[in-house]
Amino acid sequence: MKLRIPGRASAALMCALAPLPVMGPSDVLAQEPTRERDASSIAGFSAQASAAQAEFEQVLLDAIHPDSAGRWASTLAARPHVAGTPGQVATRDSVVAWHGAAGIDGGYDSLVLYMPHPLRVSVERSWPEPTTFDLAEPSLSEDPATGIDAVPVFNAYSGSGSAEAEVVFAGYGLPADYRTLDSAGVSVEGKIVLARYGRSFRGIKAREAEARGAAGLLLYSDPANDGFVRGVVYPDGPMRPARGVQRGSVLNSTGDPSTPAGPSLPGAPRVPEDQMVGVARIPVIPVGYGVAEALLRPLGGSAAPESWQGGLDLTYRFGPGPTRARLEVRTESGESAYHPAYNTIAVLEGAEWPDEWVVIGAHRDSWSPGAIDNVSGTTSVLEVARAFGAAAASGLRPRRTVVFITWDAEEWGVIGSIEWVEAHADRLRATVVAYVNQDAPVSGSSFGAAASPELKSLARDAARRVDEPAHGGTVYESWLTRVAERLGNASSPEPLPVGDLGGGSDHKGFYQHLGIPAIGFGFGGSGGVYHSMYDTPRWMQEFGDPGYLYHAAVARVAAVVVSRLANADILPYDFVELVGVVRERTGHVESEVEAALEAATATEHAVGDAGAEMLADSPEAPGVRQAFAGLRASIASMEAAAAAYSIAREGSLREVKPASAAMRRVNERLRSASRSLTSEDGLPGDAWSRQLLFASDPDNGYATLPLPAIRLALRAGDLGAVADRVRELADHLDLVAAHLKEARAVLEGRG
């Protein structure tokens, strides 16, 4: 899997200060192009370069059009394209051809992944009134795509086998829910567990059920979450119908489970199936809430707590029994369980700094036609690539190299991107300045973003640059209004909140493993077709994005983000915001430690199963307090360094044309500063994840865990480890400060 930077001759990028020609009218120009705005000061650009960048952006924005976005989306979502199937190979070939038509060199890499597809999946109610359920989602005459190459209902990496037993309802299947069952005297050992989707990654639900001796697991989406309680069901409305099913992976490990020691290249050594880590050993099956109701209605036992009650017209009870169910899952095994997968890669070589890369990516695979997840993301990447290709054809190339990628097998466990990152880790650390992720970015009109701290301000700035396509004003202004409405305020507090990066998508390898800054954003809305056969172009046109206006809008935001990262004199990393994030998160975790130490009472979330009294009485308590004092000092030092660097940066950017060689040295130090926030030792229990600021919560899977090394030690009740991890973070913040001081010295002519 050799990563090649095409050797095609590239026209030199027009000087950043030269006027940029605007493309003439064509079918690639928007009917209502985003208007130009005063761009006298774009973060990371000198004043004159800001003006040139604004013109560059205008070329990109005008090239992106709802009609072309709709064409990509309708073609890609015409049929299902699950990883490892012919439908997914067809998307590979289409994307490569489209990149070529845009004038961007591209191709694909080849992986061989362990992805056992289902051979048989069945659920029966054996008592009362024996019934074999039809698990297939009905095709709809109103939506022909629902009847094309229908994907079987299954959970990837389910155990292969069968089980028959009494049913126990376990709420959301979280660790806390099992403690509720324990307190009620209800055991799931040897039982079939029925659990709701939501509040955690489905793989956590499988892990917890298996760890407690369950014979099998059924997962369903309750109508209170995304069904009739939330609105009219599909096809008449956007919500999930009774037989709508959420497919998805239950893998609890990172990357291909058959190659834990390296990338899954053809011929790579493989771990035997019975030794793979993270795959389920019990049968796990997703069902619709119609099946769940048939199992819940006759269920006995005590009534479940109010927080467990859902939208079905019945009292939700624990069980066990008298309802009995029989599950069977049979999947491919041996050689037949291995399938090819392909990441498409297109490269537009930078004119000035070709060995510095901006990567934008979206996963290309889906569990269904995938109009939302993730054809909308793939469409965004294609539109951005087409816009950059049009700009390059007119003589305008980015200063840095831009890499456009569509990933395979994300839905199976973020596998395609992780295997690529592992194969090219050293080169990516040395070259990539940021990763821009597009995962299901369009399902409505409500904008939001998540980013590593140093890129949060870039998300806001890009939203200010792009028009809101339906309501007027800018995306940022609409974002402000919606946040204010949610908060019940007349106006929203600024700066607008940008989320933190957790798990569950393709930023994971870049940010959590390599420490490369990452960002993602999109327009959300209400709907209930996630991972079902009803995630189709018709759903999108009727309920998600009529006219594909927001597909174009999200591509425009992405184009602004990518172009600013690619063209900035000084990388637009905001270390002042990073300091604020670190200080806030440190304050939270320190308060939790103090609550345990001083009151001998700590929240279960903070200390897990460890007793608070043990923490309070520990002789290591003074060492923890000392460690936090040192961490606060390191934060103060980093704050001073970030402030001084920011002043020096603004002074340098006031020059007519900052020296390119000096800017390169500055950017090298900024990237080193950002990468300093990773630990070579990794996190407790997860050496692969190295990011010290944010990780995915191992007890949730999706949610973000701030300062994860410290929090995981705290959950374990190990004060010595807490102190060690606090000191580790302080040391890494000192490294950030040192790199910022070096960057400042270069800017001031001293380095």
Secondary structure by P-SEA (a helix, b strand, c coil): ccccccccccccccccccbbbbbcccccccccccccccccccccccaaaaaaaaaaaaaaaaaccaaaaaaaaaaaaccccccccaaaaaaaaaaaaaaaaacccccbbbbbbbbbbbcccccccccccbbbbccccccccccccccccccccccccccccccbbbbbbcccccaaaaaaaaaacccccccbbbbbcccccaaaaaaaaaaacccbbbbbbccccccccccccccccccccccbbbbbbcccccccccccccccccccccccccccccccccbbbbbcaaaaaaaaaacccccccccccccccbbbbcccccbbbbbbbbbbcccccbbbbbbbbbbbcccccccbbbbbbbbcccccccccccaaaaaaaaaaaaaaaaaaaacccccbbbbbbbbccccccccaaaaaaaacaaaaaacccbbbbbccccccccccccccccaaaaaaaaaaacccccccccaaaaaaaaaaaaacccccccccbbbbbbcccccccccccccccccccbbbbbbcccccccccaaaaaccccccaaaaaaaaaaaaaaaaaaaccccccccaaaaaaaaaaaaaaaaaaaaaaaacccccccccccccaaaaaaccaaaaaaaaaaaaaaaaaaaaaaaaaaaaaaaaaaacccccaaaaaaaaaaaaaaaacccccccccccccccccccccccccccccccaaaaaaaaaaccaaaaaaaaaaaaaaaaaaaaaaaaaaaaaaccc
